[in-house]
Amino acid sequence: MNRLAKSRQASCKYLLFESKCSIFVNMSTVVTNIRLDRELKKEATELFNDLGLTLSQAFTVFLKQSLLHHGLPFAVTRPPSKELLAAIDEGEKLAHDPNAKTYSTPQELWDELGI
């Protein structure tokens, strides 16, 4: 097996996404500088090295997936507030409380509330 075939095989091994093999051969490249927290870069580099990728290759995969998804390839959400977590907890407790008042129809609830 020649060097290019081995390179393609390695690319297929590590760049398998959504059951499709992406091979980047003869890609023209540009140098891009990004600022990262030192610890973030260290941890990410270790992670991607374990996956057989350089940080540059991982960034390329991220950009290609962003283009395929027409946005970020993952959900970006804000953590729930303390108030929301408390309300969810209260709702869970009520849902499992056999003594909690229940209503058969919305009208029963509205009548109870005087609405």
Buried (B, 14 or more C-beta within 10 A) or exposed (E): EEEEEEBBEEBEEBBEEEEEEBEBEEEEEEEEEEEEEEEEEEEBBEEBEEEEBEBEBBBBBEEBBEEEEEEEBEEEEEEEEEEEEEEEEEEEEEEEEEEEEEEEEEEEEEEEEEE
